[in-house]
């Protein structure tokens, strides 16, 4: 199976203003997602939520700045590294990934065979 990274991009201000009930619903959705991935024949290798962009530090050409490099409405809030049969299977899995305040991006992991 190949590995694909599902990047979760959402409007993080929605989380800052979310009620405890909404946050509970989000957690339940991610728990359902984990079960759904297995049901499709895929597997989650790893997954993590990220701290808000206000905690980020960016480095470009040895220049260090506080915060993210780009100002955008949506920010990378977390990821899942999944194993899937192929890109179509990875997309099937990604469509199940909760991202109610934004969307997801799927990218294959580069394999360096023989290195």
Secondary structure as UniProt FT lines:
FT   STRAND          2..10
FT   HELIX           12..16
FT   HELIX           20..39
FT   TURN            40..41
FT   STRAND          43..49
FT   HELIX           53..55
FT   STRAND          57..60
FT   TURN            61..62
FT   STRAND          63..66
FT   STRAND          75..84
FT   HELIX           87..94
FT   TURN            95..96
FT   TURN            100..101
FT   STRAND          102..108
FT   TURN            113..114
//
